[in-house]
Amino acid sequence: MLSHDGVRLELLDCRHEADLVQACQDGNLWELLYTSAPSPDKVHEYIATAHAMTDRVAFAVIDETTGHAIGSTSYHDILPHCLRLEIGYTWYAKSYWRTRVNTACKFLLMRYAFEVLSYQTVALRTSSLNARSQAAIERLGVKKDGIIRNQRTTQDGIICDTVMYSITADEWPNVKHNLQQKMQQHQGQHD
């Protein structure tokens, strides 16, 4: 369990199912072309799939002020032999967009990856169609690696590009400082 600034990450399991059903309905997230959020009737399957993946560790994102799960995020594409992993499968109830939650989650996951697990690279990816996600990732201060053309298919079957970002262990102190400043700006923001 990781916790900071009123946000807690717990290993995702079935006890989070009812909260996540509510969270994905906040904004009808499953209807967005580029999201990994499940539809309400697929949350159980989403949790089971996350557990079945051997290169993914999924977390429920908990708002500590309410005690409810408000979304999910994961480590994935974990490559222990080259000390690289990605952060993704991230979604939050719409009412938590542009709040402290995303910054706190990325801070917790990056800090754990670099300072506890001693990984050398943490990567993030998003759809080229998801300008909101690209802007959020860029606000974290990570570097854009490039675009992988025609690498993903949306829920509607549209083939699109993937935008890749990463941060190395050498860059972590500056990104950490940037994230800490952003969290201070959001201090006390709970909605």
C-alpha positions in Angstrom: 0.0 0.0 0.0 1.3 3.4 -1.0 -0.1 6.7 0.3 0.4 10.4 -0.2 -1.6 13.6 -0.1 -4.9 11.9 0.6 -4.5 9.3 -2.2 -3.8 5.6 -1.5 -2.9 2.8 -3.9 -3.9 -0.7 -2.9 -3.5 -3.9 -4.9 -6.6 -4.2 -7.0 -9.0 -6.9 -6.1 -12.7 -7.8 -6.0 -13.3 -5.7 -2.8 -12.9 -2.6 -5.1 -15.5 -3.8 -7.6 -18.6 -1.9 -6.4 -16.6 1.4 -6.0 -15.1 1.0 -9.5 -18.6 0.3 -11.0 -19.6 3.7 -9.6 -16.3 5.4 -10.7 -16.5 4.4 -14.3 -20.1 5.7 -14.5 -18.8 9.1 -13.4 -18.3 10.5 -16.9 -19.3 7.3 -18.8 -15.6 6.6 -19.2 -16.0 3.3 -21.2 -17.6 5.4 -24.0 -14.3 7.3 -24.6 -12.4 6.0 -27.5 -9.0 6.0 -25.8 -9.7 4.9 -22.2 -8.9 1.6 -20.5 -11.9 2.1 -18.2 -14.3 -0.8 -18.3 -18.1 -0.5 -18.7 -19.9 -1.0 -15.4 -20.9 -4.6 -16.3 -17.3 -5.4 -17.2 -15.5 -4.3 -14.0 -15.3 -7.8 -12.6 -13.7 -9.0 -15.8 -11.4 -6.0 -15.8 -10.1 -7.0 -12.3 -9.7 -10.7 -13.3 -7.8 -9.7 -16.5 -5.5 -7.5 -14.6 -4.7 -10.4 -12.2 -4.1 -12.8 -15.1 -1.5 -10.6 -16.7 2.0 -11.7 -15.7 3.7 -8.4 -16.5 1.1 -6.1 -14.8 0.6 -5.1 -11.2 -2.8 -3.3 -10.9 -3.8 -0.9 -8.1 -7.1 0.6 -7.0 -6.8 4.4 -6.5 -8.5 5.3 -3.1 -9.6 8.7 -2.1 -8.6 8.6 1.6 -11.2 11.3 2.4 -14.1 9.0 1.4 -12.3 5.6 1.6 -13.7 4.7 -1.9 -11.9 3.5 -5.0 -12.1 6.2 -7.6 -10.1 4.5 -10.4 -7.2 2.3 -11.2 -3.6 2.5 -12.4 -0.9 -0.1 -13.0 2.7 -1.0 -13.5 2.8 -2.9 -16.8 5.2 -4.2 -19.4 7.6 -4.8 -16.5 11.1 -5.8 -17.7 13.1 -6.7 -14.6 16.2 -7.7 -16.7 16.6 -4.1 -18.0 15.0 -2.4 -15.0 12.2 -0.8 -17.0 8.5 -0.6 -16.4 5.6 1.4 -17.6 2.8 3.2 -15.7 -0.6 2.9 -17.4 -4.1 1.4 -17.6 -4.8 4.6 -15.6 -8.3 6.0 -15.3 -10.2 8.0 -12.7 -13.8 9.0 -12.2 -14.3 12.2 -14.2 -15.0 14.3 -11.1 -11.3 13.6 -10.2 -9.8 14.8 -13.5 -7.5 17.8 -13.1 -7.2 17.4 -9.3 -4.3 16.3 -7.1 -5.1 12.6 -7.7 -3.1 12.0 -10.9 -0.1 13.9 -9.7 -0.1 12.0 -6.4 -0.5 8.6 -8.1 2.3 9.3 -10.5 4.5 10.5 -7.6 3.8 7.4 -5.6 4.4 5.0 -8.5 7.6 6.7 -9.7 9.0 7.1 -6.2 8.5 3.4 -5.5 9.9 2.3 -8.9 13.0 4.4 -8.6 13.7 4.6 -4.8 12.5 1.1 -3.7 12.6 -1.2 -6.7 15.7 0.6 -8.1 14.4 0.6 -11.7 16.3 2.7 -14.2 13.4 3.7 -16.5 9.7 4.4 -16.0 7.7 4.9 -19.2 4.2 6.1 -20.0 2.2 5.9 -23.2 -1.1 7.3 -24.4 -3.1 7.4 -27.6 -2.4 10.1 -30.1 -6.1 10.8 -29.9 -6.0 11.6 -26.2 -4.7 15.2 -26.0 -5.9 15.5 -22.4 -3.7 12.6 -21.3 -0.7 13.8 -23.3 -1.0 17.2 -21.6 -1.2 15.6 -18.2 1.8 13.5 -18.8 3.8 16.4 -20.1 2.9 18.5 -17.0 4.7 15.8 -15.0 7.9 16.9 -16.6 8.8 13.6 -18.3 10.4 13.4 -21.8 8.6 12.6 -25.0 10.4 9.7 -26.7 8.3 9.7 -29.9 5.4 8.3 -31.7 4.8 4.6 -32.6 2.7 4.8 -35.7 -0.4 2.6 -36.1 0.3 0.8 -32.8 -3.1 0.6 -31.1 -6.7 0.1 -31.9 -9.4 2.1 -30.1 -12.5 0.4 -28.7 -14.3 1.4 -32.0 -11.6 -0.3 -34.1 -9.9 2.8 -35.2 -6.1 2.3 -35.7 -4.1 5.1 -34.2 -0.7 6.1 -33.0 0.8 5.7 -29.5 2.8 8.6 -27.9 5.6 7.3 -25.7 7.2 9.1 -22.8 9.9 8.1 -20.3 12.0 9.2 -17.3 15.3 7.7 -16.2 16.7 7.4 -12.7 19.1 10.3 -13.4 16.1 12.5 -14.3 14.0 11.4 -11.3 15.3 14.0 -8.8 14.1 16.9 -11.1 10.8 15.2 -11.9 10.3 14.4 -8.2 10.9 18.1 -7.3 8.4 19.1 -10.0 5.8 16.7 -8.8 6.2 17.8 -5.2 5.7 21.5 -6.2 2.5 20.5 -8.1 1.2 18.7 -5.1 1.9 21.7 -2.9 -0.2 23.8 -5.3 -3.1 21.3 -5.0 -2.7 20.9 -1.2 -6.2 20.5 0.4 -7.9 19.9 -3.0 -10.2 16.9 -2.5 -12.6 17.0 -5.4 
